[in-house]
Amino acid sequence: MRCAGKVVLITGASEGIGAACAHAFRRRGARLSLTARSREKLEAVGGGDALITPGDLLDPEVRKSVVERTLERYGRVDILVNNAGVGLYTPSWQTPPELARRLFDLNFFAALDLIQRVVPVMLRQGEGMIVNVSSIAGKVTFPWLTLYCATKYALNALGDGLRMELAGTGIRVMTVCPGHVITGFTRNALAGQPPPGVTGRTWAGITAEQCAEAIVRGVEREARTIVVPRVGWLLVALARVAPWLLERAMIRLARQGPAEQAQ
């Protein structure tokens, strides 16, 4: 797929991966429709030529509006990038139900709603691409992010099933599973913080710009699944062939305290 001239709708586009995707698609000549909560940040990212729709994607009216406004401006939607999401660092058995629902509402149900709104448009066009920005946490469970992982596993399953449902229609589906990306993810979490054993280590991370470039290249070659950085595939393979070994390592890491980190 060539991105030049394509209409790209990106959620969570005010910062991080979403903003980087906007810049990467613009460099390739795409036309942008951007949504996030902050008007000021969207205006900065949009650069004056993008359509911006400020609002909270937890509101169904905002989701409806962003699709309708995109069609009014451009007449089509070629690529939907479901990037908006949030983290939650609390044990699953202690998480207030309202926080768990909010997590699923944004990370899964908002994406599903937008998919249901744009697929009929893409079917009329005879082509399109849906990009779900998931996480390596949708393939490997981290005990300090259990419910977040559950939302991303659900998003991965949705993408896999949707790809089969839409086979032969001209609509492609790509799932993106980034590892550690240097963004404000932890700062913007709904509640909690990673355990000391996680925050006290230096994790090999990539920038949002590197992640965005991998996403756009995946769109161009119509990939099914992107794991970035690619070393993440080793973690996925370990989870499949030796889950007990990975679980031991995760438990130890989650329980590790400051004194042990210093050793």
C-alpha positions in Angstrom: 0.0 0.0 0.0 1.3 3.4 -1.0 0.5 6.1 1.7 0.6 9.1 -0.6 -2.9 10.6 -0.8 -4.4 8.1 1.7 -6.7 9.3 4.4 -5.3 8.2 7.8 -7.4 8.5 11.0 -5.2 8.2 14.1 -6.5 8.1 17.6 -4.4 9.2 20.6 -2.5 11.5 18.2 -1.5 14.3 20.6 1.7 12.7 21.8 3.8 9.5 21.9 3.3 6.9 19.2 0.2 8.6 17.8 1.9 11.9 17.2 5.0 10.1 15.7 2.7 8.2 13.4 1.1 11.5 12.2 4.5 12.9 11.3 5.6 9.6 9.6 2.4 9.4 7.5 2.6 13.1 6.6 6.1 12.7 5.3 4.8 10.0 2.9 2.1 12.4 1.6 -0.9 11.1 3.6 -3.9 13.2 4.6 -4.5 13.2 8.3 -7.5 13.1 10.6 -6.3 13.2 14.3 -8.1 12.8 17.5 -7.1 13.1 21.2 -8.3 15.0 24.3 -5.9 18.0 24.0 -6.8 20.5 21.3 -3.5 22.4 21.8 -1.4 19.3 21.3 -3.4 18.2 18.3 -3.0 21.6 16.7 0.8 21.4 17.2 0.9 17.9 15.7 -1.5 18.6 12.9 0.6 21.4 11.6 -2.4 23.4 10.2 -3.3 21.0 7.4 -4.7 18.0 9.4 -8.3 17.6 10.5 -8.4 17.6 14.3 -11.2 16.4 16.5 -10.5 17.0 20.2 -12.4 14.9 22.6 -12.4 11.9 24.9 -12.8 8.6 23.0 -14.7 7.2 26.0 -17.6 9.3 24.8 -19.5 7.5 21.9 -20.4 10.9 20.5 -16.7 11.7 20.0 -16.1 8.5 18.2 -19.1 9.1 16.0 -18.0 12.7 15.3 -14.4 11.9 14.4 -15.5 9.4 11.7 -18.3 11.7 10.4 -16.0 14.7 10.2 -13.3 12.7 8.4 -15.8 11.6 5.8 -17.1 15.2 5.5 -13.6 16.5 4.9 -12.1 13.8 2.8 -14.9 11.5 1.6 -13.2 8.3 2.7 -11.1 6.6 5.3 -8.2 4.5 4.0 -6.3 3.7 7.1 -7.6 3.6 10.7 -4.8 3.6 13.4 -6.4 2.6 16.7 -3.6 3.9 18.9 -5.4 5.4 21.9 -4.8 3.5 25.1 -3.9 3.7 28.8 -2.1 1.6 31.4 -3.1 0.4 34.9 -0.6 -0.8 37.5 -2.8 -2.4 40.1 -3.2 -6.1 41.0 -6.2 -7.5 39.2 -7.8 -8.8 42.4 -7.6 -5.3 44.0 -8.6 -3.2 41.0 -11.9 -1.2 41.5 -14.4 -2.4 38.9 -14.9 1.1 37.6 -11.2 1.4 36.7 -11.2 -2.1 35.1 -14.2 -1.1 33.0 -12.6 2.2 32.0 -9.5 0.4 30.9 -11.4 -2.0 28.7 -13.6 0.8 27.4 -10.7 2.8 26.0 -8.2 0.0 25.1 -10.7 -2.4 23.5 -14.3 -1.2 23.1 -13.4 2.3 21.7 -11.2 0.6 19.1 -14.0 -1.9 18.3 -16.5 0.9 17.9 -14.3 2.8 15.5 -13.7 -0.4 13.5 -17.4 -1.0 13.2 -17.9 2.6 12.0 -15.1 2.5 9.3 -15.4 -1.0 8.0 -18.7 -0.3 6.1 -16.9 2.8 4.6 -13.9 0.6 3.5 -16.2 -2.0 2.1 -17.8 0.6 -0.2 -14.4 1.8 -1.2 -13.3 -1.8 -1.9 -10.1 -1.3 0.1 -8.7 -0.1 3.5 -6.5 -1.0 6.4 -7.1 -1.3 10.1 -4.1 -0.9 12.3 -4.5 -1.9 16.0 -1.6 -0.6 18.2 -1.5 -3.3 20.8 1.6 -4.3 22.8 4.0 -7.1 23.5 1.8 -7.3 26.6 -0.8 -8.7 24.3 1.4 -11.7 23.7 3.2 -12.0 27.0 1.6 -11.4 30.4 3.4 -9.1 32.9 2.1 -9.5 36.5 2.4 -5.8 37.2 0.1 -5.1 34.2 -2.3 -8.0 34.3 -5.6 -6.2 33.3 -3.8 -4.0 30.7 -2.4 -7.3 29.3 -6.0 -8.7 29.2 -7.1 -5.7 27.1 -4.3 -6.1 24.7 -4.8 -9.9 24.4 -8.4 -9.1 23.5 -7.3 -6.5 20.9 -4.9 -9.1 19.3 -7.7 -11.7 19.1 -10.0 -9.1 17.6 -7.5 -8.3 14.9 -6.9 -12.0 14.1 -10.6 -12.7 13.8 -11.3 -9.5 11.9 -8.6 -10.4 9.3 -10.4 -13.7 8.6 -13.8 -12.2 8.6 -12.8 -9.6 6.0 -10.7 -11.9 3.8 -11.3 -11.2 0.1 -12.8 -7.7 0.7 -9.7 -5.7 0.1 -9.5 -4.6 3.8 -6.2 -5.5 5.5 -5.8 -5.8 9.3 -2.4 -5.3 11.1 -1.6 -5.7 14.7 1.3 -3.8 16.2 3.0 -5.1 19.4 5.6 -2.7 20.6 7.9 -3.5 23.5 9.2 -0.7 25.7 8.6 2.6 23.9 9.9 5.8 25.6 6.7 7.8 26.1 4.6 9.1 28.9 2.8 5.8 29.3 3.7 5.2 33.0 3.0 8.8 33.9 -0.5 8.7 32.2 -1.6 5.4 33.8 -5.0 5.3 35.4 -3.6 4.2 38.7 -0.5 2.6 40.4 3.2 2.4 39.5 5.4 -0.4 38.2 7.1 -2.4 41.0 10.6 -1.3 42.1 12.1 -4.3 40.3 10.8 -3.0 37.0 11.4 0.7 37.4 14.8 0.2 39.0 16.2 -1.4 35.9 17.3 0.1 32.6 15.1 -1.4 29.9 16.2 -1.3 26.3 13.6 0.9 24.7 12.9 2.5 21.4 11.6 6.0 20.6 8.1 6.7 19.5 9.6 7.8 16.2 11.2 4.4 15.7 8.0 2.7 16.5 6.0 4.9 14.1 8.4 4.1 11.3 8.0 0.4 11.9 4.2 0.9 11.8 4.2 2.8 8.5 6.6 0.4 6.9 4.3 -2.4 8.0 1.3 -0.6 6.4 3.3 -0.2 3.2 4.0 -3.9 2.9 0.5 -4.9 4.3 2.0 -6.9 7.2 -0.2 -9.0 9.5 1.7 -8.5 12.8 4.6 -6.2 13.8 6.7 -6.7 16.9 9.0 -3.8 17.5 11.8 -4.0 18.4 12.1 -7.4 16.7 14.0 -8.9 19.8 10.5 -9.0 21.3 9.8 -12.1 19.2 12.3 -13.9 21.5 10.1 -13.1 24.5 7.1 -14.3 22.6 8.8 -17.6 21.7 9.9 -18.1 25.3 6.4 -17.6 26.5 5.3 -20.4 24.2 8.0 -23.0 24.5 8.9 -22.5 28.2 6.1 -20.6 30.0 7.1 -21.9 33.4 10.6 -20.4 33.0 9.3 -17.0 31.9 6.8 -17.0 34.8 9.6 -17.6 37.3 11.5 -14.7 35.9 8.5 -12.4 35.9 7.6 -13.2 39.5 11.2 -12.6 40.6 11.3 -9.3 38.8 8.0 -8.1 40.2 9.0 -8.9 43.8 12.5 -7.5 43.5 13.2 -4.7 46.0 15.6 -1.8 45.9 18.3 -3.6 47.9 18.4 -6.5 45.5 18.4 -4.2 42.5 21.6 -2.6 43.8 23.5 -5.8 43.7 
